[in-house]
């Protein structure tokens, strides 16, 4: 697969990676960037993974729980999730989020 330097965001297919979580995924050599639209009320169960994760709220409100500590993130807020730390969350409103994972999420390469 050839990686072009300049691309069109509209050319990235949207995939539902979990119920109510609609993603456009970009994979670089070292990162996976996940642009997500989440429907209000949809949630991800508590989980953990070997990836460091940075989560940014672009629009809406998203409640994120990290290591047992819940926090409502509004537009313009972000969270840094270390490797192997248990976390999960739910959309309070319709949301637009960006998650950056390092290293690459090989389990997301199917999308």
Protein Blocks (a to p, Z undefined) as FASTA:
>chain_A
ZZdfbdcfklpccddfbghiacdddddfkbccddddddehiacdddddfbdcddddfbdc
ddddeehiacdddehiacdddehiacddddfbdcddddddddddfklmmZZ
